[in-house]
Amino acid sequence: MKPLEIDALVFDVLGTLVDEPAGIRAGIRALAPSFDEAGVEELLALWQRHVEREQRRVLDGARPYLTSDVLDLEAAQLVADAAGVHDPAAVEELARSSRRLPPWPDTVPGLARLAERFPLIGLSNAGRTALLQLNSHAGLRWHQALSAEDARSYKPDPAVYRLAVTASGRPPNRLLMVAAHAWDLRGAQALGLRTAYVARPVGDPPASSDRFDLHADGLADLADRLG
C-alpha cells in the first residue's frame, strides 16, 4: 500500500484520547454513592443522551449555539434530579467531572511519538475553557488545540473541520483526521480530509459501507502504519 502523504494529524479528543464515560461515571459515583453500578450506568446514559440530543438540536438550528460547559451543566442537573440530589454546589461539581477525564493508557506516549514526525492538532467539541482543562488533566500535549466553540457549532458541521484546515495552512487532503467515532470521520471525509479510525472501547465503530484510509488498534499501531 502506498504511504499516505500527510502534513499534519488532527485528533478528536473525547473518546479517542480520553475515556469520557469513565470521568463522568466517577463524578456520578461521588454525587450518588448509594447507587449500584446499574444505577450509575442509567444516570450516565441520561447524561449522554442529553448532550447528544442538544448538540444535534444546535446543528439542526433548533437551538442557538451553547458551549459544551452549558450542555454539561444541564446534563448534570438532569442526573442530580434523577438521583434526588438538590444541592447546587454538588451539581456544579458533577458538571466539572466532564473536564477530569482520564487518558487511555497509550494516549500520552502515542502523541509524543507521533509529534516527532507530524504537527498535532486537537479538534474537539469541548468548549475552549473545558478543552484547556481537559488537556491539562489528561496530560495532552499539542502543537495546537482547537475548539468547536470557535466555529460556534459542533462536529460533524464542516465549519469545525475547516478550523483545522485553516490553522494548518494545508489542503484538506494533506490532513489526517484521527478518531474513534465513525460519524466524526465521515464528517471530516466530506470536507476532503484523510481519515484514520482508532478502536476504543467507547467509540462508534465503522459501518461496512465506510471507507477510511487507516484502521488502527491504538496510537502505537497508528504510528507504525504511518511508517
DRENFIZA-580796 format. One record per residue (C-alpha): x, y, z; residue in three letters; residue number from 0. Coordinates in nm, 4 decimals, always signed. Layout:
<node xx="X" yy="Y" zz="Z" residuo="Ala" num="NUM"/>
...
***
This chain:
<node xx="+0.0000" yy="+0.0000" zz="+0.0000" residuo="Met" num="0"/>
<node xx="+0.1305" yy="+0.3452" zz="-0.0915" residuo="Lys" num="1"/>
<node xx="+0.2063" yy="+0.5501" zz="+0.2233" residuo="Pro" num="2"/>
<node xx="-0.0288" yy="+0.8387" zz="+0.2910" residuo="Leu" num="3"/>
<node xx="+0.1156" yy="+1.1793" zz="+0.2104" residuo="Glu" num="4"/>
<node xx="+0.0221" yy="+1.3666" zz="+0.5259" residuo="Ile" num="5"/>
<node xx="+0.1440" yy="+1.7013" zz="+0.6595" residuo="Asp" num="6"/>
<node xx="-0.0398" yy="+1.7079" zz="+0.9949" residuo="Ala" num="7"/>
<node xx="-0.2593" yy="+1.4932" zz="+1.2184" residuo="Leu" num="8"/>
<node xx="-0.5928" yy="+1.6179" zz="+1.3510" residuo="Val" num="9"/>
<node xx="-0.7214" yy="+1.4379" zz="+1.6597" residuo="Phe" num="10"/>
<node xx="-1.0630" yy="+1.4089" zz="+1.8100" residuo="Asp" num="11"/>
<node xx="-1.0291" yy="+1.4214" zz="+2.1890" residuo="Val" num="12"/>
<node xx="-1.3421" yy="+1.2941" zz="+2.3658" residuo="Leu" num="13"/>
<node xx="-1.3483" yy="+0.9159" zz="+2.3475" residuo="Gly" num="14"/>
<node xx="-1.0466" yy="+0.8994" zz="+2.1172" residuo="Thr" num="15"/>
<node xx="-0.7782" yy="+1.0205" zz="+2.3576" residuo="Leu" num="16"/>
<node xx="-0.9651" yy="+1.0317" zz="+2.6889" residuo="Val" num="17"/>
<node xx="-1.2176" yy="+0.7944" zz="+2.8433" residuo="Asp" num="18"/>
<node xx="-1.5139" yy="+1.0298" zz="+2.8680" residuo="Glu" num="19"/>
<node xx="-1.7607" yy="+0.7841" zz="+3.0266" residuo="Pro" num="20"/>
<node xx="-1.5095" yy="+0.6905" zz="+3.2983" residuo="Ala" num="21"/>
<node xx="-1.4658" yy="+1.0505" zz="+3.4093" residuo="Gly" num="22"/>
<node xx="-1.8371" yy="+1.1256" zz="+3.4195" residuo="Ile" num="23"/>
<node xx="-1.9070" yy="+0.7916" zz="+3.5860" residuo="Arg" num="24"/>
<node xx="-1.6645" yy="+0.8860" zz="+3.8643" residuo="Ala" num="25"/>
<node xx="-1.8485" yy="+1.2144" zz="+3.9108" residuo="Gly" num="26"/>
<node xx="-2.1826" yy="+1.0348" zz="+3.9341" residuo="Ile" num="27"/>
<node xx="-2.0465" yy="+0.7937" zz="+4.1948" residuo="Arg" num="28"/>
<node xx="-1.9294" yy="+1.0883" zz="+4.4037" residuo="Ala" num="29"/>
<node xx="-2.2703" yy="+1.2542" zz="+4.3693" residuo="Leu" num="30"/>
<node xx="-2.4738" yy="+0.9418" zz="+4.4484" residuo="Ala" num="31"/>
<node xx="-2.2549" yy="+0.6911" zz="+4.6363" residuo="Pro" num="32"/>
<node xx="-2.5530" yy="+0.4743" zz="+4.7317" residuo="Ser" num="33"/>
<node xx="-2.6308" yy="+0.3878" zz="+4.3686" residuo="Phe" num="34"/>
<node xx="-2.5226" yy="+0.0468" zz="+4.2419" residuo="Asp" num="35"/>
<node xx="-2.3434" yy="+0.0006" zz="+3.9094" residuo="Glu" num="36"/>
<node xx="-2.6675" yy="-0.0395" zz="+3.7160" residuo="Ala" num="37"/>
<node xx="-2.7986" yy="+0.2840" zz="+3.8630" residuo="Gly" num="38"/>
<node xx="-2.4778" yy="+0.4677" zz="+3.7792" residuo="Val" num="39"/>
<node xx="-2.4943" yy="+0.3427" zz="+3.4207" residuo="Glu" num="40"/>
<node xx="-2.8542" yy="+0.4636" zz="+3.3880" residuo="Glu" num="41"/>
<node xx="-2.7525" yy="+0.8098" zz="+3.5054" residuo="Leu" num="42"/>
<node xx="-2.4534" yy="+0.8109" zz="+3.2700" residuo="Leu" num="43"/>
<node xx="-2.6828" yy="+0.7209" zz="+2.9792" residuo="Ala" num="44"/>
<node xx="-2.9157" yy="+1.0060" zz="+3.0803" residuo="Leu" num="45"/>
<node xx="-2.6220" yy="+1.2490" zz="+3.0628" residuo="Trp" num="46"/>
<node xx="-2.5035" yy="+1.1175" zz="+2.7276" residuo="Gln" num="47"/>
<node xx="-2.8488" yy="+1.1263" zz="+2.5696" residuo="Arg" num="48"/>
<node xx="-2.8979" yy="+1.4869" zz="+2.6740" residuo="His" num="49"/>
<node xx="-2.5662" yy="+1.6104" zz="+2.5362" residuo="Val" num="50"/>
<node xx="-2.6064" yy="+1.4214" zz="+2.2090" residuo="Glu" num="51"/>
<node xx="-2.9644" yy="+1.5428" zz="+2.1634" residuo="Arg" num="52"/>
<node xx="-2.8831" yy="+1.9059" zz="+2.2377" residuo="Glu" num="53"/>
<node xx="-2.5786" yy="+1.9111" zz="+2.0114" residuo="Gln" num="54"/>
<node xx="-2.7992" yy="+1.7741" zz="+1.7356" residuo="Arg" num="55"/>
<node xx="-3.0565" yy="+2.0467" zz="+1.8034" residuo="Arg" num="56"/>
<node xx="-2.7830" yy="+2.3091" zz="+1.7665" residuo="Val" num="57"/>
<node xx="-2.6747" yy="+2.1523" zz="+1.4373" residuo="Leu" num="58"/>
<node xx="-3.0350" yy="+2.1419" zz="+1.3159" residuo="Asp" num="59"/>
<node xx="-3.0881" yy="+2.5090" zz="+1.4021" residuo="Gly" num="60"/>
<node xx="-3.3487" yy="+2.4276" zz="+1.6666" residuo="Ala" num="61"/>
<node xx="-3.1374" yy="+2.5857" zz="+1.9405" residuo="Arg" num="62"/>
<node xx="-2.8759" yy="+2.8642" zz="+1.9407" residuo="Pro" num="63"/>
<node xx="-2.5164" yy="+2.7572" zz="+1.9912" residuo="Tyr" num="64"/>
<node xx="-2.4220" yy="+2.6939" zz="+2.3532" residuo="Leu" num="65"/>
<node xx="-2.0813" yy="+2.5778" zz="+2.4722" residuo="Thr" num="66"/>
<node xx="-2.0180" yy="+2.2277" zz="+2.5990" residuo="Ser" num="67"/>
<node xx="-1.9977" yy="+2.3730" zz="+2.9520" residuo="Asp" num="68"/>
<node xx="-2.3638" yy="+2.4757" zz="+2.9329" residuo="Val" num="69"/>
<node xx="-2.4761" yy="+2.1395" zz="+2.7969" residuo="Leu" num="70"/>
<node xx="-2.2740" yy="+1.9549" zz="+3.0615" residuo="Asp" num="71"/>
<node xx="-2.4293" yy="+2.1645" zz="+3.3381" residuo="Leu" num="72"/>
<node xx="-2.7755" yy="+2.0877" zz="+3.2008" residuo="Glu" num="73"/>
<node xx="-2.6884" yy="+1.7179" zz="+3.1905" residuo="Ala" num="74"/>
<node xx="-2.5532" yy="+1.7305" zz="+3.5455" residuo="Ala" num="75"/>
<node xx="-2.8771" yy="+1.8914" zz="+3.6634" residuo="Gln" num="76"/>
<node xx="-3.0824" yy="+1.6163" zz="+3.4987" residuo="Leu" num="77"/>
<node xx="-2.8653" yy="+1.3498" zz="+3.6614" residuo="Val" num="78"/>
<node xx="-2.8844" yy="+1.5157" zz="+4.0026" residuo="Ala" num="79"/>
<node xx="-3.2629" yy="+1.5456" zz="+3.9773" residuo="Asp" num="80"/>
<node xx="-3.2902" yy="+1.1774" zz="+3.8852" residuo="Ala" num="81"/>
<node xx="-3.0631" yy="+1.0876" zz="+4.1782" residuo="Ala" num="82"/>
<node xx="-3.2645" yy="+1.3001" zz="+4.4205" residuo="Gly" num="83"/>
<node xx="-2.9781" yy="+1.5430" zz="+4.4859" residuo="Val" num="84"/>
<node xx="-3.0793" yy="+1.9087" zz="+4.5147" residuo="His" num="85"/>
<node xx="-2.7541" yy="+2.0766" zz="+4.6173" residuo="Asp" num="86"/>
<node xx="-2.6475" yy="+2.3340" zz="+4.3512" residuo="Pro" num="87"/>
<node xx="-2.2822" yy="+2.3020" zz="+4.4536" residuo="Ala" num="88"/>
<node xx="-2.2990" yy="+1.9254" zz="+4.4016" residuo="Ala" num="89"/>
<node xx="-2.4498" yy="+1.9775" zz="+4.0564" residuo="Val" num="90"/>
<node xx="-2.1692" yy="+2.2151" zz="+3.9590" residuo="Glu" num="91"/>
<node xx="-1.9092" yy="+1.9698" zz="+4.0874" residuo="Glu" num="92"/>
<node xx="-2.0669" yy="+1.6918" zz="+3.8824" residuo="Leu" num="93"/>
<node xx="-2.0614" yy="+1.9126" zz="+3.5727" residuo="Ala" num="94"/>
<node xx="-1.6885" yy="+1.9693" zz="+3.6254" residuo="Arg" num="95"/>
<node xx="-1.6290" yy="+1.5939" zz="+3.6057" residuo="Ser" num="96"/>
<node xx="-1.6571" yy="+1.6311" zz="+3.2275" residuo="Ser" num="97"/>
<node xx="-1.3214" yy="+1.8122" zz="+3.2412" residuo="Arg" num="98"/>
<node xx="-1.1497" yy="+1.5438" zz="+3.4510" residuo="Arg" num="99"/>
<node xx="-1.1315" yy="+1.2615" zz="+3.2008" residuo="Leu" num="100"/>
<node xx="-0.8543" yy="+1.0010" zz="+3.2203" residuo="Pro" num="101"/>
<node xx="-0.6404" yy="+0.9421" zz="+2.9111" residuo="Pro" num="102"/>
<node xx="-0.6263" yy="+0.5979" zz="+2.7560" residuo="Trp" num="103"/>
<node xx="-0.3003" yy="+0.4228" zz="+2.8536" residuo="Pro" num="104"/>
<node xx="-0.1440" yy="+0.4738" zz="+2.5096" residuo="Asp" num="105"/>
<node xx="-0.2524" yy="+0.8359" zz="+2.4638" residuo="Thr" num="106"/>
<node xx="+0.0343" yy="+1.0358" zz="+2.6133" residuo="Val" num="107"/>
<node xx="+0.3211" yy="+0.8188" zz="+2.4822" residuo="Pro" num="108"/>
<node xx="+0.1441" yy="+0.7795" zz="+2.1487" residuo="Gly" num="109"/>
<node xx="+0.1055" yy="+1.1538" zz="+2.0986" residuo="Leu" num="110"/>
<node xx="+0.4691" yy="+1.2072" zz="+2.1944" residuo="Ala" num="111"/>
<node xx="+0.5821" yy="+0.9533" zz="+1.9359" residuo="Arg" num="112"/>
<node xx="+0.3620" yy="+1.0951" zz="+1.6605" residuo="Leu" num="113"/>
<node xx="+0.4696" yy="+1.4516" zz="+1.7431" residuo="Ala" num="114"/>
<node xx="+0.8247" yy="+1.3607" zz="+1.6457" residuo="Glu" num="115"/>
<node xx="+0.7069" yy="+1.3324" zz="+1.2849" residuo="Arg" num="116"/>
<node xx="+0.3927" yy="+1.5425" zz="+1.2466" residuo="Phe" num="117"/>
<node xx="+0.2345" yy="+1.8611" zz="+1.3764" residuo="Pro" num="118"/>
<node xx="-0.0527" yy="+1.7554" zz="+1.6036" residuo="Leu" num="119"/>
<node xx="-0.3817" yy="+1.9449" zz="+1.6138" residuo="Ile" num="120"/>
<node xx="-0.6526" yy="+1.8695" zz="+1.8678" residuo="Gly" num="121"/>
<node xx="-1.0054" yy="+1.9331" zz="+1.7390" residuo="Leu" num="122"/>
<node xx="-1.2765" yy="+1.8914" zz="+1.9990" residuo="Ser" num="123"/>
<node xx="-1.6434" yy="+1.9625" zz="+2.0557" residuo="Asn" num="124"/>
<node xx="-1.5424" yy="+2.0718" zz="+2.4061" residuo="Ala" num="125"/>
<node xx="-1.5550" yy="+2.4477" zz="+2.4607" residuo="Gly" num="126"/>
<node xx="-1.2329" yy="+2.6473" zz="+2.4901" residuo="Arg" num="127"/>
<node xx="-1.2165" yy="+2.6526" zz="+2.8693" residuo="Thr" num="128"/>
<node xx="-1.3212" yy="+2.2901" zz="+2.9021" residuo="Ala" num="129"/>
<node xx="-1.0635" yy="+2.1846" zz="+2.6429" residuo="Leu" num="130"/>
<node xx="-0.7854" yy="+2.3677" zz="+2.8250" residuo="Leu" num="131"/>
<node xx="-0.8693" yy="+2.1870" zz="+3.1483" residuo="Gln" num="132"/>
<node xx="-0.9152" yy="+1.8538" zz="+2.9700" residuo="Leu" num="133"/>
<node xx="-0.5712" yy="+1.8852" zz="+2.8146" residuo="Asn" num="134"/>
<node xx="-0.4138" yy="+1.9793" zz="+3.1460" residuo="Ser" num="135"/>
<node xx="-0.5791" yy="+1.6997" zz="+3.3434" residuo="His" num="136"/>
<node xx="-0.5015" yy="+1.4266" zz="+3.0903" residuo="Ala" num="137"/>
<node xx="-0.1514" yy="+1.5496" zz="+3.0062" residuo="Gly" num="138"/>
<node xx="-0.2315" yy="+1.6054" zz="+2.6380" residuo="Leu" num="139"/>
<node xx="+0.0357" yy="+1.7996" zz="+2.4518" residuo="Arg" num="140"/>
<node xx="-0.0452" yy="+1.9621" zz="+2.1194" residuo="Trp" num="141"/>
<node xx="+0.1120" yy="+2.1886" zz="+1.8661" residuo="His" num="142"/>
<node xx="-0.2332" yy="+2.3473" zz="+1.8540" residuo="Gln" num="143"/>
<node xx="-0.5683" yy="+2.2733" zz="+2.0199" residuo="Ala" num="144"/>
<node xx="-0.8872" yy="+2.3924" zz="+1.8511" residuo="Leu" num="145"/>
<node xx="-1.2357" yy="+2.4070" zz="+1.9971" residuo="Ser" num="146"/>
<node xx="-1.5619" yy="+2.3790" zz="+1.8068" residuo="Ala" num="147"/>
<node xx="-1.6583" yy="+2.6890" zz="+2.0034" residuo="Glu" num="148"/>
<node xx="-1.4508" yy="+2.8879" zz="+1.7531" residuo="Asp" num="149"/>
<node xx="-1.6972" yy="+2.7797" zz="+1.4821" residuo="Ala" num="150"/>
<node xx="-1.9949" yy="+2.8188" zz="+1.7183" residuo="Arg" num="151"/>
<node xx="-2.1084" yy="+2.4744" zz="+1.6185" residuo="Ser" num="152"/>
<node xx="-2.0340" yy="+2.1076" zz="+1.6785" residuo="Tyr" num="153"/>
<node xx="-1.8823" yy="+1.8317" zz="+1.4736" residuo="Lys" num="154"/>
<node xx="-1.9779" yy="+1.6995" zz="+1.2237" residuo="Pro" num="155"/>
<node xx="-2.0505" yy="+2.0523" zz="+1.0959" residuo="Asp" num="156"/>
<node xx="-1.7957" yy="+2.1166" zz="+0.8171" residuo="Pro" num="157"/>
<node xx="-1.7184" yy="+2.4545" zz="+0.9760" residuo="Ala" num="158"/>
<node xx="-1.5499" yy="+2.2770" zz="+1.2672" residuo="Val" num="159"/>
<node xx="-1.3173" yy="+2.0691" zz="+1.0489" residuo="Tyr" num="160"/>
<node xx="-1.2431" yy="+2.3817" zz="+0.8484" residuo="Arg" num="161"/>
<node xx="-1.0823" yy="+2.5265" zz="+1.1627" residuo="Leu" num="162"/>
<node xx="-0.8077" yy="+2.2644" zz="+1.1350" residuo="Ala" num="163"/>
<node xx="-0.7637" yy="+2.3214" zz="+0.7630" residuo="Val" num="164"/>
<node xx="-0.7256" yy="+2.6950" zz="+0.8175" residuo="Thr" num="165"/>
<node xx="-0.4911" yy="+2.6573" zz="+1.1144" residuo="Ala" num="166"/>
<node xx="-0.2658" yy="+2.4122" zz="+0.9313" residuo="Ser" num="167"/>
<node xx="-0.2434" yy="+2.6160" zz="+0.6125" residuo="Gly" num="168"/>
<node xx="-0.2590" yy="+2.2904" zz="+0.4193" residuo="Arg" num="169"/>
<node xx="-0.5220" yy="+2.1486" zz="+0.1818" residuo="Pro" num="170"/>
<node xx="-0.7685" yy="+1.9059" zz="+0.3416" residuo="Pro" num="171"/>
<node xx="-0.6232" yy="+1.6008" zz="+0.1676" residuo="Asn" num="172"/>
<node xx="-0.2896" yy="+1.6622" zz="+0.3423" residuo="Arg" num="173"/>
<node xx="-0.4501" yy="+1.6310" zz="+0.6865" residuo="Leu" num="174"/>
<node xx="-0.5305" yy="+1.3026" zz="+0.8605" residuo="Leu" num="175"/>
<node xx="-0.8319" yy="+1.3092" zz="+1.0925" residuo="Met" num="176"/>
<node xx="-0.7922" yy="+1.0544" zz="+1.3727" residuo="Val" num="177"/>
<node xx="-1.0981" yy="+0.9498" zz="+1.5722" residuo="Ala" num="178"/>
<node xx="-1.2677" yy="+0.6595" zz="+1.7460" residuo="Ala" num="179"/>
<node xx="-1.6040" yy="+0.7699" zz="+1.6054" residuo="His" num="180"/>
<node xx="-1.7094" yy="+0.6800" zz="+1.2544" residuo="Ala" num="181"/>
<node xx="-1.9558" yy="+0.9711" zz="+1.2457" residuo="Trp" num="182"/>
<node xx="-1.6664" yy="+1.2104" zz="+1.3149" residuo="Asp" num="183"/>
<node xx="-1.4533" yy="+1.0608" zz="+1.0398" residuo="Leu" num="184"/>
<node xx="-1.7410" yy="+1.0786" zz="+0.7934" residuo="Arg" num="185"/>
<node xx="-1.7747" yy="+1.4494" zz="+0.8673" residuo="Gly" num="186"/>
<node xx="-1.4038" yy="+1.5078" zz="+0.8079" residuo="Ala" num="187"/>
<node xx="-1.4089" yy="+1.2920" zz="+0.4968" residuo="Gln" num="188"/>
<node xx="-1.6899" yy="+1.5008" zz="+0.3496" residuo="Ala" num="189"/>
<node xx="-1.4591" yy="+1.8042" zz="+0.3615" residuo="Leu" num="190"/>
<node xx="-1.1762" yy="+1.6125" zz="+0.1957" residuo="Gly" num="191"/>
<node xx="-0.9603" yy="+1.5143" zz="+0.4948" residuo="Leu" num="192"/>
<node xx="-0.7950" yy="+1.1739" zz="+0.5036" residuo="Arg" num="193"/>
<node xx="-0.9217" yy="+0.9517" zz="+0.7834" residuo="Thr" num="194"/>
<node xx="-0.7903" yy="+0.7065" zz="+1.0428" residuo="Ala" num="195"/>
<node xx="-1.0174" yy="+0.5063" zz="+1.2708" residuo="Tyr" num="196"/>
<node xx="-0.8661" yy="+0.4158" zz="+1.6090" residuo="Val" num="197"/>
<node xx="-1.0520" yy="+0.1460" zz="+1.8001" residuo="Ala" num="198"/>
<node xx="-1.1568" yy="+0.2354" zz="+2.1544" residuo="Arg" num="199"/>
<node xx="-1.3986" yy="+0.0621" zz="+2.3940" residuo="Pro" num="200"/>
<node xx="-1.6350" yy="+0.3618" zz="+2.3872" residuo="Val" num="201"/>
<node xx="-1.6137" yy="+0.4584" zz="+2.0210" residuo="Gly" num="202"/>
<node xx="-1.8509" yy="+0.4398" zz="+1.7270" residuo="Asp" num="203"/>
<node xx="-1.7184" yy="+0.1589" zz="+1.5027" residuo="Pro" num="204"/>
<node xx="-1.7229" yy="+0.1924" zz="+1.1249" residuo="Pro" num="205"/>
<node xx="-2.0113" yy="+0.0528" zz="+0.9252" residuo="Ala" num="206"/>
<node xx="-1.9475" yy="-0.1932" zz="+0.6455" residuo="Ser" num="207"/>
<node xx="-2.0007" yy="+0.0902" zz="+0.3978" residuo="Ser" num="208"/>
<node xx="-1.7323" yy="+0.3159" zz="+0.5497" residuo="Asp" num="209"/>
<node xx="-1.4073" yy="+0.3553" zz="+0.3598" residuo="Arg" num="210"/>
<node xx="-1.1477" yy="+0.5108" zz="+0.5878" residuo="Phe" num="211"/>
<node xx="-0.7811" yy="+0.5341" zz="+0.4909" residuo="Asp" num="212"/>
<node xx="-0.6471" yy="+0.3614" zz="+0.8016" residuo="Leu" num="213"/>
<node xx="-0.7750" yy="+0.1381" zz="+1.0803" residuo="His" num="214"/>
<node xx="-0.5581" yy="+0.1129" zz="+1.3927" residuo="Ala" num="215"/>
<node xx="-0.5841" yy="-0.0700" zz="+1.7238" residuo="Asp" num="216"/>
<node xx="-0.4310" yy="+0.2233" zz="+1.9129" residuo="Gly" num="217"/>
<node xx="-0.1859" yy="+0.5084" zz="+1.8761" residuo="Leu" num="218"/>
<node xx="+0.1216" yy="+0.2847" zz="+1.8635" residuo="Ala" num="219"/>
<node xx="-0.0384" yy="+0.0889" zz="+1.5813" residuo="Asp" num="220"/>
<node xx="-0.1288" yy="+0.4153" zz="+1.4086" residuo="Leu" num="221"/>
<node xx="+0.2324" yy="+0.5337" zz="+1.4301" residuo="Ala" num="222"/>
<node xx="+0.3513" yy="+0.2027" zz="+1.2851" residuo="Asp" num="223"/>
<node xx="+0.1042" yy="+0.2260" zz="+0.9978" residuo="Arg" num="224"/>
<node xx="+0.2145" yy="+0.5796" zz="+0.9165" residuo="Leu" num="225"/>
<node xx="+0.5656" yy="+0.4423" zz="+0.8667" residuo="Gly" num="226"/>
***
